[in-house]
Amino acid sequence: MCLGLGAVSLTVGTWLAVGFHSLFDPVTFGNRLGESLDDPAVADYTASKLTDAIILSNADLVAARPLVLMTVHGMIQTRAFHALAATAGARAHQAAFSKGAREVVLSLPDLQVLLRSALAQANPQLAAKVPKQLEAVVGKLSGGKSTQLIIDAWRFGVRMKWIERALRFAGPVLLLLALWFAPTLRIGFFRVGMALAMSGLAVMGMVPLAGLSARLMFADKALGLAAGGVAKTFLSENWTWGIFLAGLGVLICAGAASLLETVDVRRRLQDSGRWLVTPPQTRAMRWLWAGMLLALGIPALLFPLEMARGILFLAGGLAAYVAVREFFRLVMEAVDEAAAVSTFSAERRWAVHVVLVVILGAGAGAGWYFWRDPSVRAATPAQRACNGMVELCDKRLDQVVFPGTHNSMSNEQAAGWMFPHQQKDILGQLRDGIRALLLDIHYGFAGGTRIKTDLTAGQSRDRLIQALGQEGFDAAMRIRGRLVGVDEQKRELYFCHGFCEIGAYPVGPTLEQIRDFLIENPDEVVIMIVEDYVTPLDLAAAFDRAQLTPLVYHGPAGPPWPTLGELIGKGGRLVMFTESGRPGVPWLHPAFESFQETPYSFHSVEEMSCAPNRGGTSGSLFLLNNWIETTPAPKPSNAAIVNAHDALLRRARKCQAQRRHLPNIIAVDFYGTGDVIGVAREMNRAQVKISDATAQPALQAGNRTPADTAATP
């Protein structure tokens, strides 16, 4: 009784554990939804549904349906779309569990971003017809008692998670009791191993069974196949747990069988074969025999590939069992030979055998479990790379170098911008590999030939002169004095440097471009530091209007920082800081409570130092400022010197050694001159070659963590 109840408890507990983890954790739910798109049936059904939604949004696309369908199908296979689906799934999950929810809607906002990008490669004219805002509803549960029943059952499941834990605890306890009550310890071990193996097979069997059940629920064949693919993906961890339980059972059985000479695998196989082809004697057994053959035959006819895989799996398990048993016997023979020399009695020798079997079995099982814990794998979605390198996924934010641009908004592509600091606009910088943006945002008034700065927002004359130099300040004041027709009743947010009169453009469209970039590149993490002359609430409102807030990191600022993989997995891939540090918006972190930096007012190469500046030496992140100040106009010729690969790498390593901290942002002017992106990549490669114990250069004593035990030269 204990043996049977233990196996059932372990099986059902594992089923519930996988189901609860996949269904009730929003991040895992979304990740599973994204992973399900790897199933061809799910991808085909999704492509068809999305194509219908796209054509419905613009009737002019009807004639191009085959091209749209082909493009959407290819888009679905991309990592960007998988991430979009995962985010949509997590949002739908959170909405379903919100108070008063009466429906569950799975929709894909921002679909137009990926679709336009995909269509632009094949047909730019067709891409232009894609609506600017396109949100396709893939699935919906709404209205009626049945929908509410599903939502209520879902919520009830969260509260019943203790059942799963109780069953998974009761299973091993009952199996240990079964071992205690066994006629002999040898037989008990063999039976417990068999119970574990059968439990593992039952756990694995849930995957094809769930897929088949979901497939049969829908009259629409395409929908049924897609539902089956989704079900198998959501329960995919059953394979991991099943293999673990079955493997542990085979190991214990093999160890016990090495002590039980009566277990003859060949004879058992022969008996099983004869039973399959020979009808039993009694009528009742013949009914049972015929029913079992039918239960095996029909699935084999309907699903030959699945049945073939199952048979091969069982054959592999049997081969593993025989091989492990033989290994145990070889070990026992060696023990017997050693014991024969000593005075060991037969009972003590047998005890040594049992202890050895238990230690090997338990050690192998525990090692496999901790090495391949399914809950760990399920917590993080599969990623091709993080900021261009697979190895960076396991690195914390303070263990990664981000190539950055100083005055990122000041660029040659901005119309009418005087004294630009960069060659390309912010989107171009991101596409080229820049991952840290240092920006200025001001209030301004539109209506004239140029934007007029709102100087009531905290800008002083001395600070403006310091930022622009006397020449730049005088030029800005002359332009300001000639501005007419400006409506000073309504101010907006603009990217400016000191004075909007010498260059400005609205914040909103650029924030939308940043959002689009993050959607198209779901494995990239970006840091933004804003020199802010606007209120935190107004800045946050601009992010909300651009629909960028969901992509912002909302966690705490400071060590231990999350890894890049964690930021990507949870969707918060834009880490925000403001120089003012004003409170009001939790995700706008005070920059110089987290950052320490170098000076930035160098007028020659000889002046460049690594001395502490804002943030002192206590910050957990390190900003390396690397440009020559020639206000008001920065010079590309200076950038060619200080941004050159060898010179920049030499200074970065020097500051790393002096400040005992990895430069997390290397900020430069004219990033296209020199090799800031290459230097950051080289420093990151050097980081991943160092063991975890020494990967992070030692912080100052007050900022040190247990893992930070040594400095990197």
C-alpha positions in Angstrom: 0.0 0.0 0.0 2.8 2.4 0.9 4.6 1.6 -2.4 1.5 2.3 -4.5 0.4 5.4 -2.6 4.0 6.7 -2.7 4.3 6.3 -6.5 0.9 7.9 -7.0 1.7 10.8 -4.7 5.0 11.4 -6.4 3.4 11.3 -9.9 0.4 13.5 -9.2 2.6 15.9 -7.2 5.0 16.3 -10.1 2.1 16.8 -12.5 0.8 19.6 -10.3 4.2 21.1 -9.7 4.8 21.5 -13.5 1.3 22.7 -14.1 1.4 25.3 -11.3 4.7 26.6 -12.3 3.8 26.9 -16.0 0.3 28.3 -15.4 0.4 30.4 -12.3 3.7 32.2 -12.7 3.2 35.1 -15.2 6.8 35.2 -16.5 7.0 31.4 -17.0 3.5 31.5 -18.5 4.6 34.1 -21.1 7.9 32.2 -21.8 6.0 29.0 -22.4 3.7 30.8 -24.8 6.7 32.1 -26.7 8.3 28.7 -26.7 5.2 27.1 -28.1 5.7 29.0 -31.4 8.5 26.5 -32.2 5.8 23.9 -32.7 4.9 24.0 -36.5 1.2 23.6 -35.8 1.2 26.6 -33.4 3.2 28.7 -35.8 0.9 27.9 -38.7 -2.2 28.7 -36.8 -0.8 31.9 -35.3 0.4 33.1 -38.7 -3.0 32.6 -40.2 -4.8 34.4 -37.3 -2.3 37.3 -37.5 -2.6 37.6 -41.2 -6.4 37.9 -41.0 -6.1 40.6 -38.3 -3.6 42.5 -40.4 -5.7 42.4 -43.5 -8.8 43.4 -41.5 -6.9 46.5 -40.3 -6.2 47.6 -43.9 -8.4 46.3 -46.8 -5.7 47.3 -49.3 -3.6 44.4 -48.1 -6.1 41.8 -49.3 -4.5 41.2 -52.7 -1.1 40.8 -51.0 -2.3 38.1 -48.5 0.1 35.3 -49.7 3.1 37.7 -49.3 1.8 38.9 -45.9 1.2 35.3 -44.7 4.7 34.3 -45.8 6.3 37.3 -44.1 4.3 36.8 -40.9 5.3 33.1 -40.9 8.9 34.0 -41.1 8.5 36.7 -38.5 7.0 34.2 -36.0 10.3 32.2 -36.1 12.3 35.1 -34.9 13.5 35.6 -31.3 11.9 39.1 -31.4 8.5 37.7 -32.0 8.9 35.0 -29.4 9.8 37.8 -26.9 6.7 39.8 -28.0 4.5 36.8 -27.5 6.1 36.1 -24.1 5.4 39.7 -23.0 1.8 39.5 -24.2 1.3 36.2 -22.4 2.6 37.6 -19.1 0.4 40.7 -19.4 -2.7 38.6 -20.2 -1.9 36.4 -17.2 -1.6 39.4 -14.9 -4.8 40.9 -16.2 -6.6 37.6 -15.6 -5.6 37.6 -11.9 -6.4 41.3 -11.4 -9.3 42.1 -9.2 -12.6 42.1 -11.0 -11.3 40.6 -14.2 -14.1 39.2 -16.4 -12.2 38.2 -19.4 -8.8 37.0 -20.6 -7.4 38.5 -23.8 -4.2 37.5 -25.5 -3.3 40.3 -27.9 0.0 41.3 -29.5 0.6 45.1 -29.1 3.4 46.6 -31.1 3.0 43.9 -33.8 3.4 46.6 -36.4 7.0 47.2 -35.4 8.1 43.7 -36.3 5.8 43.5 -39.3 7.0 46.7 -40.9 10.6 45.7 -40.3 10.0 42.3 -41.9 8.0 43.6 -44.9 10.4 46.4 -45.6 13.0 43.9 -46.7 10.7 42.3 -49.2 8.3 45.1 -50.2 8.8 48.6 -48.8 5.6 49.8 -50.4 3.6 47.1 -48.7 5.4 47.9 -45.4 4.1 51.5 -45.7 0.5 50.2 -45.6 0.9 48.6 -42.2 -1.1 50.7 -39.7 1.0 52.7 -37.2 -0.9 51.0 -34.4 -1.8 47.4 -34.8 -2.9 45.1 -32.0 -3.9 41.7 -33.1 -6.1 39.6 -30.7 -4.9 36.0 -31.0 -7.2 34.5 -28.3 -10.0 35.6 -26.0 -12.1 34.3 -23.2 -14.9 36.7 -22.4 -18.5 36.8 -21.2 -20.6 34.0 -19.8 -20.5 31.8 -16.8 -18.0 29.3 -18.5 -15.4 32.0 -18.8 -15.8 33.2 -15.2 -15.6 29.5 -14.1 -12.3 29.2 -15.9 -10.9 32.4 -14.3 -12.2 31.4 -10.9 -10.7 27.9 -11.2 -7.4 29.5 -12.2 -7.4 31.7 -9.2 -8.4 28.8 -6.9 -5.4 26.8 -8.2 -3.0 29.5 -6.9 -4.4 29.0 -3.4 -4.1 25.3 -3.6 -0.4 25.1 -4.3 0.1 23.5 -0.9 -1.4 20.3 -2.2 1.4 19.9 -4.7 4.0 20.4 -2.0 2.3 18.0 0.3 2.1 15.3 -2.3 5.7 15.7 -3.4 6.7 15.4 0.3 4.4 12.5 1.0 5.7 10.5 -2.0 9.3 9.9 -0.8 8.1 9.4 2.8 5.7 6.6 1.7 8.4 5.0 -0.5 10.7 5.0 2.5 8.0 3.3 4.6 7.5 0.8 1.8 11.2 0.0 2.1 10.9 -0.4 5.8 8.0 -2.9 5.4 9.6 -4.9 2.6 10.2 -8.6 3.3 13.9 -8.0 2.8 15.9 -4.8 2.2 17.2 -6.1 -1.2 13.6 -6.7 -2.5 12.5 -3.4 -0.9 15.1 -1.4 -2.9 14.2 -3.2 -6.1 10.5 -2.5 -5.6 11.1 1.2 -4.7 13.2 1.6 -7.8 10.5 0.0 -9.9 8.0 2.4 -8.4 10.2 5.4 -9.2 10.7 4.2 -12.7 6.9 3.7 -13.3 6.2 7.1 -11.7 8.7 8.7 -14.1 7.1 7.0 -17.1 3.7 8.2 -15.9 5.0 11.8 -15.6 6.4 11.7 -19.1 3.2 10.1 -20.4 1.3 13.2 -19.4 2.9 15.2 -22.2 1.6 13.2 -25.2 -1.7 12.6 -23.4 -2.3 16.3 -22.8 -1.4 17.1 -26.4 -3.8 14.4 -27.7 -6.6 15.6 -25.3 -6.2 19.2 -26.4 -6.2 18.2 -30.0 -9.5 16.3 -29.7 -11.2 19.2 -27.9 -11.7 21.3 -31.0 -13.6 20.6 -34.2 -11.3 22.9 -36.1 -8.3 20.7 -37.0 -5.8 23.6 -37.2 -6.9 24.9 -33.9 -6.8 21.4 -32.3 -3.3 20.8 -33.6 -2.2 24.3 -32.3 -3.8 23.6 -28.9 -2.0 20.3 -28.7 1.3 22.0 -29.4 0.7 24.6 -26.8 -0.3 21.9 -24.2 2.8 19.9 -24.9 5.0 23.0 -24.5 3.4 24.0 -21.2 4.0 20.6 -19.8 7.4 20.1 -21.3 9.0 20.1 -17.9 7.3 16.7 -17.3 10.0 15.2 -19.6 12.7 16.6 -17.3 11.1 15.4 -14.1 10.1 12.1 -15.7 13.6 11.3 -16.9 14.9 12.2 -13.5 12.5 9.9 -11.6 12.8 7.1 -14.2 16.6 7.4 -14.2 16.8 7.3 -10.5 14.5 4.3 -10.4 16.6 2.5 -13.0 19.7 3.2 -11.0 18.2 1.9 -7.7 16.8 -1.2 -9.5 20.1 -1.9 -11.1 21.9 -1.6 -7.8 19.4 -3.8 -6.1 19.4 -6.3 -8.9 23.2 -6.7 -8.6 22.5 -8.2 -5.2 19.4 -10.2 -6.4 20.6 -13.0 -8.6 17.0 -14.1 -9.1 16.2 -11.1 -11.3 16.7 -12.3 -14.9 16.0 -9.6 -17.4 16.2 -11.9 -20.4 13.7 -14.4 -18.9 11.3 -11.5 -17.9 11.4 -10.2 -21.5 10.7 -13.6 -22.9 7.8 -14.0 -20.5 6.4 -10.6 -21.6 6.7 -11.5 -25.2 4.9 -14.8 -24.8 2.1 -13.0 -22.9 1.7 -10.5 -25.7 1.2 -13.2 -28.4 -0.5 -15.9 -26.3 -4.1 -15.6 -25.1 -4.7 -16.3 -21.4 -6.6 -19.4 -20.3 -9.5 -17.7 -18.5 -12.3 -15.7 -20.2 -11.8 -12.7 -17.9 -8.1 -12.5 -18.6 -8.8 -12.9 -22.3 -11.0 -9.8 -22.1 -8.3 -7.9 -20.3 -5.7 -9.2 -22.8 -7.7 -8.2 -25.8 -8.4 -4.7 -24.3 -4.8 -4.0 -23.6 -3.7 -5.0 -27.1 -6.4 -2.7 -28.5 -5.2 0.1 -26.3 -1.7 -0.4 -27.7 -2.8 -0.9 -31.3 -5.0 2.1 -31.9 -2.5 4.7 -30.7 0.2 2.9 -32.8 -2.0 3.3 -35.9 -3.0 6.9 -35.2 0.3 8.2 -33.9 3.0 5.9 -35.2 5.9 8.3 -34.7 5.0 9.0 -31.1 4.6 5.3 -30.3 7.9 4.5 -32.0 9.6 7.1 -29.8 8.0 5.6 -26.8 9.2 2.1 -27.7 12.7 3.3 -28.4 12.7 5.2 -25.1 11.7 2.1 -23.2 14.4 0.1 -25.0 16.9 2.7 -24.1 15.8 2.6 -20.5 16.2 -1.2 -20.4 19.6 -1.0 -22.0 20.7 1.6 -19.4 19.3 -0.7 -16.6 21.3 -3.7 -17.8 24.5 -1.6 -18.2 24.2 0.1 -14.8 23.5 -3.3 -13.1 26.6 -4.7 -14.7 28.7 -1.7 -13.5 27.4 -2.3 -10.0 28.3 -6.0 -10.2 31.8 -5.1 -11.3 32.2 -2.8 -8.3 30.8 -5.5 -6.0 33.3 -8.0 -7.3 36.1 -5.6 -6.5 34.7 -5.1 -3.0 34.4 -8.9 -2.6 38.0 -9.4 -3.6 39.2 -6.7 -1.2 37.0 -8.1 1.6 38.2 -11.7 1.1 41.7 -10.6 2.2 40.2 -9.1 5.4 38.2 -10.8 8.1 34.8 -9.5 6.8 31.9 -11.9 7.5 29.3 -12.5 4.8 26.8 -10.3 6.7 29.3 -7.4 6.8 30.2 -7.9 3.2 26.5 -7.7 2.2 26.1 -4.6 4.3 29.0 -3.0 2.4 27.2 -3.8 -0.9 23.9 -2.2 0.3 25.6 0.9 1.6 27.6 1.3 -1.7 24.4 0.9 -3.8 22.6 3.5 -1.7 25.4 6.0 -1.8 25.9 5.6 -5.5 22.2 5.8 -6.3 21.5 8.7 -4.0 24.7 10.6 -5.0 23.9 10.2 -8.7 20.3 11.2 -8.3 21.0 14.2 -6.1 23.8 15.3 -8.4 21.6 15.1 -11.5 18.8 16.9 -9.7 20.8 19.8 -8.6 22.7 20.1 -11.9 19.5 20.0 -13.9 16.9 21.6 -11.7 13.9 22.2 -13.9 12.7 25.2 -11.9 15.9 27.0 -12.6 15.7 26.4 -16.4 12.1 27.4 -16.5 12.8 30.7 -14.8 14.8 32.2 -17.7 13.7 32.0 -21.4 16.1 30.7 -23.9 18.3 33.5 -25.3 20.7 33.5 -28.2 22.9 36.2 -26.6 22.7 39.1 -24.2 24.1 42.4 -25.6 25.7 40.3 -28.3 27.4 37.7 -26.1 25.9 34.5 -24.7 28.3 34.6 -21.8 27.0 38.0 -20.6 23.6 36.5 -19.8 24.9 35.3 -16.4 26.7 38.6 -15.7 25.3 41.2 -13.4 24.8 44.8 -14.6 27.9 45.9 -12.7 29.9 43.2 -14.4 29.3 44.4 -18.0 30.8 47.2 -20.1 28.3 49.3 -22.1 29.6 51.5 -24.9 28.0 54.9 -24.5 27.6 58.3 -26.1 27.9 61.7 -24.3 25.1 64.1 -25.3 23.5 61.3 -27.3 20.7 63.6 -28.5 23.2 66.0 -30.0 23.9 64.6 -33.5 24.5 65.6 -37.1 21.2 64.1 -38.3 19.1 66.4 -36.1 17.8 69.2 -38.3 19.3 72.6 -37.4 21.4 71.3 -34.5 24.4 73.5 -33.9 27.6 72.0 -32.4 26.7 68.2 -32.6 28.5 65.7 -30.5 27.6 62.5 -32.4 27.4 61.4 -36.1 24.0 59.6 -36.0 20.7 60.0 -34.3 19.8 57.9 -31.2 18.2 55.1 -33.2 21.3 54.9 -35.5 23.5 54.8 -32.4 21.5 51.9 -31.0 21.6 50.0 -34.2 25.4 50.4 -34.4 25.9 48.9 -31.0 25.7 51.8 -28.5 24.1 50.6 -25.3 24.3 53.6 -22.9 22.7 57.0 -23.7 23.6 60.2 -21.8 20.8 62.7 -22.6 19.6 66.2 -21.7 15.9 66.9 -21.5 14.4 70.4 -21.1 11.2 72.2 -21.2 10.6 74.3 -24.3 8.0 76.4 -26.2 7.2 75.8 -29.8 5.7 78.1 -32.4 8.7 80.1 -33.7 11.4 79.2 -36.1 13.2 77.4 -33.3 12.3 76.0 -29.9 12.5 78.5 -27.0 13.9 77.2 -23.8 11.9 77.6 -20.6 14.6 79.1 -18.4 12.3 79.1 -15.4 12.9 75.4 -14.9 16.2 75.7 -13.0 18.8 76.7 -15.6 21.2 79.4 -14.3 23.3 81.7 -16.4 26.6 80.3 -14.9 25.5 76.7 -15.6 24.6 77.5 -19.2 27.9 79.2 -19.8 29.7 76.2 -18.2 27.8 73.8 -20.5 28.1 75.8 -23.8 31.0 78.2 -23.2 30.7 81.9 -23.6 30.6 81.7 -27.4 27.8 79.2 -27.4 25.9 81.1 -24.7 26.1 84.3 -26.7 25.0 82.6 -29.9 22.0 81.1 -28.1 21.0 84.4 -26.6 21.1 86.1 -30.0 18.8 83.5 -31.5 16.5 83.7 -28.5 16.2 87.4 -28.8 15.0 87.1 -32.5 12.4 84.5 -31.8 8.8 85.6 -32.4 5.4 83.9 -32.4 6.3 81.5 -29.6 3.4 80.3 -27.5 4.7 80.3 -23.9 1.4 79.1 -22.5 2.2 75.5 -23.3 5.5 73.9 -22.8 6.7 70.5 -24.0 9.7 68.2 -23.4 12.6 68.5 -25.8 16.1 67.1 -26.2 18.4 70.1 -25.9 21.9 70.9 -24.7 21.7 73.9 -22.4 19.7 76.0 -24.9 16.9 74.6 -27.1 17.5 77.6 -29.3 20.7 76.1 -30.7 19.2 72.6 -31.3 16.1 70.7 -30.1 13.6 68.1 -31.1 10.6 66.6 -29.3 11.2 63.8 -26.8 8.2 61.6 -27.8 9.1 60.3 -31.3 12.6 59.4 -30.2 11.3 57.5 -27.2 9.0 55.6 -29.6 12.1 54.7 -31.7 13.8 53.4 -28.6 10.8 51.3 -27.8 10.7 49.9 -31.4 14.4 49.1 -31.1 13.9 47.2 -27.9 11.0 45.3 -29.4 13.0 44.3 -32.5 16.0 43.4 -30.4 14.7 41.5 -27.3 18.1 40.4 -26.1 19.5 43.9 -25.6 19.8 45.8 -22.4 20.2 49.6 -22.5 21.2 52.2 -19.8 19.9 55.7 -20.0 21.2 58.6 -17.9 19.1 61.8 -18.2 20.4 65.2 -17.3 16.9 66.3 -16.4 15.4 69.8 -16.2 11.9 68.5 -16.1 9.8 67.0 -13.3 10.0 63.2 -12.8 6.2 63.0 -13.4 6.4 64.8 -16.7 9.3 62.6 -17.8 7.4 59.4 -16.8 4.3 60.7 -18.6 6.4 61.0 -21.8 7.5 57.4 -21.4 3.9 56.3 -20.9 2.7 58.1 -24.1 5.5 56.4 -26.0 4.5 53.0 -24.5 8.1 52.6 -23.3 7.3 52.2 -19.5 6.6 48.4 -19.7 10.2 47.9 -21.0 11.8 49.9 -18.2 13.5 48.1 -15.3 11.3 48.6 -12.2 13.5 46.8 -9.6 15.7 48.4 -7.0 18.9 50.2 -7.8 22.0 48.9 -6.2 23.8 45.7 -5.5 23.1 43.0 -6.1 22.1 44.1 -9.6 20.2 41.6 -11.7 22.0 39.8 -14.5 21.4 40.7 -18.1 19.6 37.4 -18.5 17.2 38.3 -15.6 16.6 41.8 -17.1 15.8 40.2 -20.5 13.7 37.4 -18.9 11.5 39.8 -17.0 11.2 42.4 -19.8 12.8 45.4 -17.9 15.6 46.1 -20.4 15.9 49.9 -20.2 17.6 50.9 -16.9 16.9 54.5 -16.1 18.8 57.2 -14.1 18.4 60.9 -13.6 21.2 63.3 -12.6 18.9 65.4 -10.4 17.8 62.3 -8.4 14.5 63.9 -7.7 11.9 61.5 -6.1 8.5 60.8 -7.5 8.9 57.9 -9.9 10.4 54.7 -8.5 12.0 53.6 -11.7 13.9 56.9 -12.2 16.9 56.1 -10.1 19.3 58.8 -8.8 22.3 58.5 -11.0 25.0 59.4 -8.6 23.8 57.3 -5.8 24.5 54.3 -8.1 27.3 55.7 -10.3 30.8 56.9 -9.5 32.6 58.6 -12.4 35.7 60.3 -13.7 36.0 64.0 -14.4 34.7 65.2 -17.8 36.1 68.7 -18.3 39.5 67.6 -19.9 40.9 70.2 -22.3 43.8 68.0 -23.4 44.9 64.4 -23.5 47.5 65.1 -20.8 44.7 66.3 -18.4 42.7 63.1 -18.7 42.7 61.3 -15.3 40.8 58.6 -13.4 40.2 60.7 -10.3 36.8 60.5 -8.5 34.2 63.0 -9.5 30.4 62.9 -8.9 29.3 59.9 -6.9 32.6 59.7 -5.0 34.0 56.2 -4.8 31.0 54.4 -3.3 28.8 53.8 -6.4 28.2 50.2 -7.5 28.5 51.3 -11.2 31.3 53.2 -12.8 31.0 55.8 -15.6 34.2 56.5 -17.6 34.0 59.9 -19.3 36.3 60.0 -22.3 36.2 63.2 -24.4 38.1 66.5 -24.8 36.0 69.5 -23.9 36.1 72.2 -26.6 32.9 74.1 -25.9 30.8 75.0 -27.7 31.9 72.8 -30.6 33.4 69.3 -30.0 36.1 68.3 -32.5 36.1 65.0 -34.3 39.9 65.3 -34.6 40.1 65.0 -30.8 37.8 62.0 -30.9 40.1 60.3 -33.4 42.8 60.5 -30.7 41.0 59.6 -27.5 38.6 57.1 -29.1 41.3 55.1 -30.9 41.2 51.5 -29.9 44.6 51.2 -28.2 44.3 54.6 -26.4 40.8 54.0 -25.2 41.5 50.4 -24.0 44.6 51.6 -22.2 42.7 54.3 -20.4 39.8 52.0 -19.5 42.2 49.4 -18.0 44.1 52.1 -16.2 41.0 53.5 -14.6 39.8 50.0 -13.8 43.0 49.3 -11.9 43.1 52.7 -10.1 39.4 52.8 -9.2 39.3 49.0 -8.5 36.1 48.8 -10.5 35.2 47.8 -14.0 34.1 50.8 -16.2 30.4 49.9 -16.8 29.8 52.8 -19.2 32.5 54.2 -21.5 31.0 57.5 -22.8 32.6 59.3 -25.8 31.9 62.0 -28.3 31.7 61.0 -32.0 31.3 57.3 -31.3 31.7 56.5 -35.0 35.3 57.7 -34.8 37.6 55.3 -33.1 36.4 52.0 -31.6 34.4 52.4 -28.4 32.2 49.5 -29.3 35.1 47.2 -30.0 36.9 48.2 -26.7 33.7 47.5 -24.7 33.4 44.1 -26.5 37.1 43.3 -25.8 36.7 44.2 -22.1 33.6 42.1 -21.8 35.4 39.1 -23.4 38.1 39.5 -20.8 35.5 39.5 -18.1 33.9 36.2 -19.1 37.3 34.5 -19.1 37.7 35.2 -15.4 36.1 32.8 -13.0 33.0 34.0 -11.1 35.0 34.4 -8.0 37.1 37.1 -9.6 35.0 38.3 -12.5 33.9 41.5 -10.8 36.8 43.8 -9.9 36.9 44.4 -6.2 34.7 47.3 -5.1 35.6 49.7 -2.4 35.5 48.1 1.1 32.1 49.6 1.9 30.6 48.3 -1.3 32.1 44.8 -1.4 30.0 41.6 -1.7 31.1 38.1 -0.6 31.7 37.2 -4.3 34.0 40.2 -4.9 37.1 38.8 -3.3 39.9 40.1 -5.6 40.7 43.0 -7.9 41.2 42.5 -11.6 44.4 44.3 -12.8 
